[in-house]
C-alpha cells in the first residue's frame, strides 16, 4: 500500500469511527433520559450528559477539554511518520476518530453524550460512549504493538 492509499484509508477509518460515534449518540438522545435497553444483569443503555472528561474529571469545563482534544489530534498528525506498521497507523486512525467524536460533542453541545453503563455489582463503571471505547481499546492495543 503506497503512502497516499495509507493516508486515505486512515482518514476513512477516522471519519467512520467519528460518524458511528455521532450516530449512536444521536440515536440515544432521541430516547431522552429513559433507558434505551433496560438494565440487564450488568449493562444498561441510557442517555446522560458529561461536561467533564473521563470519570467526569474537570466537570463543567468542556471547552478546555475540547482544546485538549484538538491538541491531541494535532499531535497524532504530527507524529504519524513514527507509526511504522499498517496496524499502528489504523489504530491511531481509530483513536483519532474517537477523539474527534468527543471533541465534536464538546464544541457543538458543550457536553459529551454518554450512554453505556456497566454495573459489575462490586463496581459501577462511569457511563461512557463508543468514542471512549475506541480511544481506550485502541490505546491499549497500540501500546502493546509499538
C-alpha positions in Angstrom: 0.0 0.0 0.0 1.5 3.3 -1.0 1.6 6.4 1.2 -1.5 8.1 -0.4 -3.6 4.9 -0.1 -2.5 4.6 3.5 -3.4 8.2 4.3 -6.8 7.8 2.5 -7.5 4.6 4.5 -6.6 6.3 7.8 -8.8 9.3 7.0 -11.7 7.0 6.1 -11.3 4.9 9.3 -11.2 8.1 11.4 -14.3 9.5 9.8 -16.1 6.2 10.0 -15.4 6.0 13.7 -16.5 9.6 14.3 -19.7 9.2 12.3 -20.6 5.9 14.1 -20.0 7.7 17.4 -22.1 10.6 16.5 -24.9 8.4 15.1 -25.0 6.3 18.3 -25.2 9.4 20.4 -27.9 10.9 18.3 -29.9 7.7 18.4 -29.7 7.5 22.2 -30.5 11.2 22.6 -33.8 10.6 20.7 -34.9 8.4 23.6 -34.0 11.0 26.3 -33.4 10.0 29.9 -35.5 6.8 29.8 -33.3 3.7 29.3 -33.0 2.5 25.8 -32.2 -1.0 27.0 -33.5 -1.8 30.4 -30.9 -3.0 32.9 -29.6 -6.4 32.1 -27.6 -8.1 34.8 -24.7 -5.7 34.2 -25.5 -3.5 31.2 -27.9 -0.6 30.5 -28.0 2.0 27.8 -29.4 5.3 28.7 -28.7 9.0 27.9 -26.5 11.1 30.1 -24.6 14.4 29.6 -21.0 14.7 30.7 -19.4 18.2 30.8 -16.1 16.7 32.0 -13.6 14.1 30.8 -13.1 10.6 31.9 -14.7 9.8 35.3 -16.2 13.4 34.9 -12.8 14.9 35.7 -12.8 18.6 35.0 -16.6 18.6 35.2 -18.1 21.8 33.8 -15.1 22.6 31.6 -16.0 21.2 28.2 -14.1 23.9 26.1 -10.7 23.4 27.7 -11.2 19.7 27.2 -12.1 20.3 23.6 -8.9 22.2 23.2 -7.0 19.2 24.7 -8.8 17.1 22.1 -7.7 19.4 19.2 -4.1 19.5 20.5 -4.1 15.7 20.9 -5.4 15.2 17.3 -2.7 17.7 16.1 0.0 15.7 17.9 -1.2 12.4 16.3 -1.0 14.1 12.9 2.5 15.4 13.6 3.7 12.1 14.9 2.2 9.9 12.2 5.6 9.4 10.5 6.7 7.4 13.6 3.9 4.8 13.2 5.8 2.2 11.2 3.3 -0.6 10.6 -0.1 -0.5 9.0 -1.7 -1.8 12.2 -0.2 1.1 14.1 -1.5 3.6 11.6 -5.0 2.1 11.6 -5.0 2.1 15.4 -4.1 5.7 15.5 -6.8 6.5 13.0 -9.3 4.7 15.2 -8.1 6.6 18.3 -8.2 9.9 16.3 -11.8 9.2 15.2 -12.8 8.6 18.8 -11.1 11.9 19.9 -12.8 13.7 17.0 -16.2 12.3 18.0 -16.0 13.5 21.6 -14.4 16.8 20.6 -17.3 17.5 18.2 -19.7 17.0 21.2 -17.7 19.3 23.4 -17.5 22.1 20.8 -21.1 22.0 19.5 -23.0 20.7 22.5 -20.9 21.8 25.5 -21.0 18.2 26.8 -20.4 14.7 25.7 -23.3 12.3 25.4 -22.6 9.1 27.3 -24.9 6.1 27.3 -23.2 2.8 28.1 -23.4 1.9 31.8 -21.8 -1.2 33.3 -22.7 -2.3 36.8 -20.5 -5.1 37.9 -22.2 -5.4 41.3 -18.9 -4.7 43.1 -18.2 -1.5 41.0 -20.4 0.7 38.9 -18.3 1.9 35.9 -18.8 5.6 34.9 -21.1 5.9 31.9 -19.3 6.1 28.6 -19.8 6.1 24.8 -18.5 4.5 21.6 -15.7 7.1 21.3 -14.5 6.3 24.8 -14.4 2.6 23.9 -12.3 3.0 20.8 -10.0 5.5 22.4 -9.3 3.2 25.4 -9.1 -0.1 23.5 -7.1 1.5 20.6 -4.6 3.0 23.0 -4.1 -0.3 24.9 -3.6 -2.3 21.7 -1.3 0.4 20.3 0.8 0.4 23.4 1.3 -3.4 23.1 2.3 -3.1 19.4 4.5 -0.1 19.4 
